[in-house]
Amino acid sequence: MSQLSFFSAESVPPAVADLTGILAAPGQIAVAGHGGEPAARLSVVVDRLWRAEALAELIAEAGLQVEIARTDEDTPLVRTAMDTRLVAMAREWTRGAVKTVPPRWLPGPRELRAWTLASGRPDSDRYLLGLDPHAPDTHSPLASAMMRVGIAPTLIGTRGTHPALRISGRRRLSRLVENVGEPPEGAEALAHWPRI
């Protein structure tokens, strides 16, 4: 039985801001008018249903309505309903129509959990947090944000379709594992979850 870390995602109360971890991954946010006032929708396409289900749970815990759908390519898509509470996040994370990283953003435990759920995967004895291939200007700022929380990554794959932050070394992996908490239920989630 592993002891729950004080810093892990399970020890932090849910908040809408947790979902910025989805934007660190290949998530998108869009603002539109909604009954006279602006509202925003957060969405992310993932490669596996367990990711979609776990992200939907995280979004619901933050108090937002969520649905799981399928893209035209039949891959899982998780998205919130249009919500005014997401407008501030959309403004912080976009410049015009381009996704950007807010200068002072730091990934806390729940943000790291959301990022791991959306695009984390093992790579031999290392771990990869997937980045948005359509937002290359976010890659270096996200690497810097990770360094500021004590998990110094290596930026890889920036010229390909699967850019990621690679986390290696026992201390860095331990810090990531400590922050993201326990994996969702199921063998597939466990196989994709970070471990030391």
C-alpha positions as CSV (number, residue, x, y, z in Angstrom):
1,M,0.0,0.0,0.0
2,S,1.6,3.3,-1.0
3,Q,1.2,6.3,1.2
4,L,-0.5,9.3,-0.4
5,S,1.9,12.2,-0.8
6,F,0.8,15.5,0.7
7,F,1.6,17.1,-2.7
8,S,-0.4,14.7,-4.8
9,A,-3.4,15.6,-6.9
10,E,-5.8,13.8,-4.5
11,S,-4.9,16.1,-1.6
12,V,-5.8,19.3,-3.5
13,P,-9.4,20.4,-3.8
14,P,-10.8,20.5,-7.4
15,A,-10.9,23.8,-9.3
16,V,-11.5,25.0,-12.8
17,A,-7.8,26.1,-13.0
18,D,-6.8,22.5,-12.7
19,L,-7.9,22.0,-16.3
20,T,-5.1,24.2,-17.6
21,G,-3.1,20.9,-17.6
22,I,-5.3,19.9,-20.6
23,L,-4.0,23.0,-22.4
24,A,-0.4,22.1,-21.7
25,A,-1.3,18.9,-23.6
26,P,-2.9,19.1,-27.0
27,G,-6.2,20.6,-25.6
28,Q,-7.9,23.6,-27.1
29,I,-10.1,26.4,-25.7
30,A,-12.4,28.6,-27.7
31,V,-14.6,31.6,-26.7
32,A,-18.0,32.4,-28.2
33,G,-21.0,34.6,-27.3
34,H,-23.4,32.7,-25.2
35,G,-26.7,34.4,-24.3
36,G,-25.2,37.9,-24.4
37,E,-22.1,37.2,-22.5
38,P,-18.9,35.4,-23.6
39,A,-18.4,31.7,-22.7
40,A,-15.7,29.2,-23.5
41,R,-15.4,25.5,-24.2
42,L,-12.4,23.4,-23.4
43,S,-11.8,20.3,-25.5
44,V,-9.1,17.7,-26.2
45,V,-8.8,14.7,-28.5
46,V,-7.2,11.7,-26.8
47,D,-5.9,8.4,-28.1
48,R,-7.8,6.1,-25.7
49,L,-11.2,5.9,-24.0
50,W,-9.8,5.5,-20.5
51,R,-8.1,8.9,-20.9
52,A,-11.4,10.4,-22.0
53,E,-13.3,8.9,-19.1
54,A,-10.7,10.0,-16.5
55,L,-10.5,13.5,-17.9
56,A,-14.3,13.7,-17.9
57,E,-14.3,12.8,-14.2
58,L,-11.7,15.5,-13.5
59,I,-13.7,18.1,-15.4
60,A,-16.9,17.1,-13.5
61,E,-15.0,17.3,-10.2
62,A,-14.2,20.9,-11.1
63,G,-17.9,21.6,-11.4
64,L,-18.3,21.8,-15.2
65,Q,-20.6,19.9,-17.5
66,V,-18.7,17.5,-19.7
67,E,-19.3,15.1,-22.6
68,I,-17.3,12.4,-24.3
69,A,-17.8,12.3,-28.1
70,R,-16.0,10.9,-31.1
71,T,-14.1,12.8,-33.8
72,D,-14.6,12.1,-37.5
73,E,-11.6,9.8,-37.2
74,D,-13.4,7.9,-34.4
75,T,-11.0,8.9,-31.6
76,P,-12.3,10.0,-28.2
77,L,-13.0,13.7,-27.7
78,V,-13.7,15.2,-24.3
79,R,-15.2,18.6,-24.1
80,T,-16.9,20.9,-21.6
81,A,-20.2,22.7,-22.2
82,M,-19.9,26.4,-23.0
83,D,-19.3,28.0,-19.7
84,T,-18.6,31.6,-18.5
85,R,-16.1,30.3,-15.9
86,L,-13.7,29.2,-18.7
87,V,-13.5,32.7,-20.3
88,A,-10.6,33.9,-18.0
89,M,-8.7,30.7,-18.8
90,A,-9.3,31.2,-22.5
91,R,-8.0,34.8,-22.3
92,E,-4.9,33.8,-20.4
93,W,-4.1,30.9,-22.7
94,T,-4.6,32.6,-26.1
95,R,-3.3,35.5,-28.1
96,G,-5.7,36.0,-30.9
97,A,-6.4,32.5,-32.1
98,V,-3.0,31.2,-31.0
99,K,-2.5,29.1,-27.9
100,T,0.1,30.6,-25.5
101,V,1.3,29.8,-22.0
102,P,0.7,32.4,-19.4
103,P,4.1,33.8,-18.1
104,R,3.5,32.8,-14.5
105,W,1.7,29.5,-15.0
106,L,3.0,26.7,-12.8
107,P,1.7,23.2,-13.1
108,G,0.4,22.1,-9.7
109,P,-0.6,18.5,-8.8
110,R,-4.0,18.6,-10.4
111,E,-2.7,20.4,-13.5
112,L,0.0,17.7,-13.9
113,R,-2.6,15.0,-13.4
114,A,-4.8,16.5,-16.2
115,W,-1.7,16.7,-18.5
116,T,-0.7,13.1,-17.7
117,L,-4.3,11.9,-18.3
118,A,-4.5,13.8,-21.7
119,S,-1.1,12.8,-23.1
120,G,1.3,11.1,-20.8
121,R,3.1,7.9,-21.8
122,P,6.0,5.8,-20.7
123,D,9.2,5.7,-22.8
124,S,11.4,2.9,-21.5
125,D,12.7,4.1,-18.1
126,R,11.5,7.7,-18.8
127,Y,8.1,9.4,-19.1
128,L,6.8,11.7,-21.8
129,L,4.2,14.5,-21.4
130,G,2.8,15.1,-24.8
131,L,2.7,18.7,-26.2
132,D,0.5,20.3,-28.8
133,P,2.1,19.9,-32.2
134,H,-0.1,22.7,-33.5
135,A,1.2,25.2,-30.9
136,P,5.1,25.0,-31.1
137,D,5.5,28.3,-29.3
138,T,4.1,26.7,-26.1
139,H,6.8,24.0,-26.0
140,S,9.7,26.0,-24.4
141,P,7.5,27.9,-22.0
142,L,6.0,24.6,-20.8
143,A,9.5,23.1,-20.3
144,S,10.5,26.2,-18.3
145,A,7.3,25.9,-16.1
146,M,8.2,22.3,-15.4
147,M,11.7,23.4,-14.3
148,R,10.2,25.9,-11.9
149,V,8.3,23.2,-10.1
150,G,11.4,21.0,-9.8
151,I,10.8,18.5,-12.7
152,A,13.4,19.5,-15.3
153,P,12.4,17.9,-18.6
154,T,14.1,17.5,-22.0
155,L,12.1,18.9,-25.0
156,I,12.0,16.2,-27.8
157,G,10.3,15.7,-31.1
158,T,9.7,19.3,-31.9
159,R,10.0,18.7,-35.7
160,G,7.6,15.8,-35.7
161,T,4.0,15.1,-34.9
162,H,4.6,13.9,-31.3
163,P,6.5,16.6,-29.4
164,A,6.9,16.0,-25.7
165,L,8.7,16.8,-22.5
166,R,10.8,13.8,-21.5
167,I,11.2,13.3,-17.8
168,S,14.1,11.1,-16.8
169,G,16.0,10.3,-13.6
170,R,14.8,8.9,-10.4
171,R,14.3,12.2,-8.5
172,R,12.4,13.9,-11.3
173,L,10.2,10.8,-11.9
174,S,9.6,10.5,-8.2
175,R,8.4,14.1,-8.1
176,L,6.1,13.6,-11.0
177,V,4.6,10.3,-9.5
178,E,4.2,12.1,-6.2
179,N,2.3,14.9,-7.8
180,V,-0.1,13.1,-10.2
181,G,-1.3,10.5,-7.6
182,E,-2.7,7.1,-8.3
183,P,-3.6,6.0,-11.8
184,P,-7.3,5.6,-12.9
185,E,-8.6,2.1,-12.6
186,G,-7.8,-0.5,-15.2
187,A,-4.7,-2.2,-16.6
188,E,-4.4,0.1,-19.6
189,A,-4.3,3.2,-17.5
190,L,-1.7,1.6,-15.2
191,A,0.4,0.7,-18.2
192,H,0.5,4.4,-19.3
193,W,0.9,5.9,-15.8
194,P,4.3,7.3,-14.6
195,R,6.2,5.1,-12.2
196,I,9.7,5.0,-10.7
